[in-house]
Amino acid sequence: MARMILLLDLGDWTGGHHGQSPYVVEFDSERLDSPFDVSEGWGHGLGGSRYSLTRFVETEDYSQLKLHAPWAATIIEQGLPTLDIEAISQALLAQYPSHSPNIPANLARYF
């Protein structure tokens, strides 16, 4: 599994409202130089950013992750002292099956 959705906030998005939700924080284990991908809205939405580990933990997106997906934030915090992104990636992969977000069936095709 290369990409994991760590945080998904659908808001009132129903699949066709450009420029609105969803707000998504993903981890891409195949791009460990900048594995955190944050996006808000699709189509003509608000866009997104890709972060390295050290940059990601300085953002408001990391604060949102801590609030809404504390299991992932805990794993990241444990790896911060050594900046061992490989260990963080493996720990996220191990825990992801029991913490992956519930995506409604009508929206699953977008993810």
JOZIFEN-V623080 format. One record per backbone hydrogen bond with DSSP energy under -0.5 kcal/mol. NH is the residue of the N-H (numbers start at 1). CO is the residue of the C=O. Records with the same first field share a line. If there is no record, write none. Layout:
NH = CO ; CO
This chain:
4 = 27
6 = 4 ; 25
7 = 25
9 = 23
10 = 8
13 = 10
18 = 16
19 = 42
20 = 17
22 = 9
23 = 9
24 = 22 ; 39
25 = 7
26 = 24 ; 37
27 = 4
28 = 35
29 = 2 ; 27
31 = 28
34 = 31
36 = 51
37 = 26 ; 35
38 = 36 ; 49
39 = 24
40 = 47
41 = 22
44 = 42
46 = 40
47 = 40
49 = 38
51 = 36
56 = 52
57 = 53
58 = 55
59 = 56
62 = 56
63 = 59
64 = 60
65 = 61
66 = 62
67 = 63
68 = 64
69 = 65
72 = 69
73 = 69
74 = 70
75 = 71
76 = 72
77 = 73
78 = 74
79 = 75 ; 76
80 = 76
81 = 77
82 = 79
83 = 79
84 = 79
85 = 83
88 = 84
89 = 85
90 = 86
91 = 87
92 = 88
93 = 89
94 = 90
95 = 91
96 = 92
97 = 93
98 = 95
99 = 95 ; 96
100 = 96
101 = 5
103 = 101
104 = 102
107 = 104
108 = 104
110 = 107
111 = 108
